Amino acid sequence: MRLNKIYTRTGDAGESGLVDGSRRSKADPLFAAIGDVDEVNCAIGLALLHLSREAAAMLGRIQNEMFDLGADLATPAGVEGALRIVPEQIGRLESEIDRMNGDLEPLRSFILPGGGAAASHLHLARSVVRRAERSAVKAAREAALNPLALVYINRLSDHLFVMARWAAREEGGDVLWQPGATRGA
């Protein structure tokens, strides 16, 4: 891929193109999902500034996969040779989740987003992933999407949650929710 010119003026009327050349309104739910995936990538980039080398390597792979995911969403079903999310990408996320989770104490309570700079940024990225997932599910009601793309997004939020706990362990620990703690205050 080569981009010599950043602006094309093709979207000035409120439409944008998919990989197959078809055009849709920028208000289409599919473009909301693609935009949310882009925002996930940005949030992950911010989290990367605060992470250990091992966690950063995992997120570096995930950042690249955010472009794979965006390409998958932007390519209508039936396009030959399309870049799609594959089971191996989901399997790698699951393996990393299991490995990180093996280092953690079992949860005793819900946790609050916090626990240090890295953990907080990861929780923010996780919440953006949840929005991207809701957008993708909505888009899937109107367009055929790769079911593995939806699985990947769901698993990614789990990955970021566990990674946030993993980072918090190094930064002072999880911040536990204390139900009703402020009721009498």
N, C-alpha and C positions, 0 to 999 in steps of 0.2 A: 504494500500500500504506500502511496506517495501523495502527500498533500502539498501542493505548491501555493494554493490560495485558500485562505481560511474562510473568507466570506464568499458565498455563492449567489446570494439573493434569491435562491429558490424557495426559501422558507418565509419570505417577507409577507406572503398572503395568509400565513397561519397554517401551512401544511408542511409536512416533512416526508421524506422518502424512507421506505424499507429496503432491505438488501436486494429484493427482486425488482426494484424500480417503481413499485406501486407507491402511491401517495395517499396519506391520511391526514386528517386534522391533527394539529398538535394537541388538541384537547381529547383525542382518542385515549381510552384507558390503557392501551398498549404503550403509548408514549409516556404516560404517567409511570408505568412499571419500569420502562427503560430509564427514565430520568431518576427514579428512586434507586435503581441499581447503580447509576453513576454517582449518586449521593453516598451510597454505601461505600463505594471505592474511595471517595474523598474522606469519609469518616475513618476508614481504615488507614489511609495515609497519615492522618493526624495521630491516630493511636500508635503508628509505627515509630513516631518520634520518642516514645517513652518506654519501649520494650527491650527485653533482653535479645540477644542474638538469635536464640532458638525460636522464640515467639515471633520475632521479626521475619525469620525465614519462612515460617508457616504463613504469616500474613502476606508476605511477598508473593507466594504462590497463589494465594486467594485473590490478591489484587489483579493478577493476570487473568484469573478465572472470572473476575467480574466483567472483563471485556468479552470473554467467551460467552458468559451468560447474556450480556447485552446483545451480542451478535445472534445468539440463539433466539432471543425474544424478537429481534428485529428481522428475522428471516421467516416468512410464512411457511406453513407446513407444505410439504411436497417439493420443496426446492432441493434439487439433486446436489449432493456434495456439501450441504450446509454444515457450518460449524455448530455442533450441538453439545450440550452437557452430556457426559457419559457416566455409566455406573462407577467407573474407576475413580472419578473425581469425588463422588459421594462417599465411596469406600475409604478414600484417603482421609476425608474429613472425619469419618466415624472412627478410624484408627487413631487419629490425633486426639479426638475427644476422649477416647478410652484411655490413652496414655496420660494425658493431662489429668483426667479425673482420678486416675489411680494414685496420683500424688496428693489428693485432697481429702480432707475429712468429709464424711457425709454431712449433707445439709441438715440442720436442726430447726431451721426457720427460713422464711423467705429472706432474701438479702436486699438491702437498699443499694442503688447504684452509687458506688463510691469505693473506698478502700485504697485510695492512692490515685495518682495521675494516670498511670497506665490503665488501671482497672476502670476508672471513670470514663476514659475515652473508649475503652472496649465496650462498656455498657451503652454508651451513646451509639456506637456503631451497631450494636445488637438491636437497639430500638429502631434504628433506621432500616435494618434488614427486615424487621417485622412489618414495617410500613411497605417496603418493597414487596414482601410476600402478599400482603393484602391487595396491593395494586395488581400483582401478577395474577392472583386468583380472580380478581374482578375482570381483568383482560381476558382470561381463559374462558369466561362465560360468553365472550363475543368472538373469539378467534381460537383456532386450534393451536395450543402451545405444546411444546415438548413436556410431557409429564415429569421427566427427570429434572427439568429446570425448576419446577415447583418443589420437588424433593430437595434439590440442592439448596434452594433458598431457605427452606425450613431447617435443614441440617446446619446451615451456616449460622443461624441465630443460636442454635445449641452450642456450636463451636465457640462463638464469641462469648457466650455466657460462661462456659467452662474456662476459657482463656482469661476472662476478667477475674474469676475466682483464683486462678493460677497466679495471675499478676498480683492480686491483692495479698496473697500469701506472703509475697516478698515485700509488700508495702505496709504491713500492719494487720492484715486479715480482713475477712468479710465484715461488712457492717450489717448487723442483723436487725431485721424488723422486730419491733417490740409492740405487738398488738395492743392498742388502747393505752399506750404508755403516757400519752399527754392528756387523757380525759380529765384527770383531776387537777391539772395544772392551771 
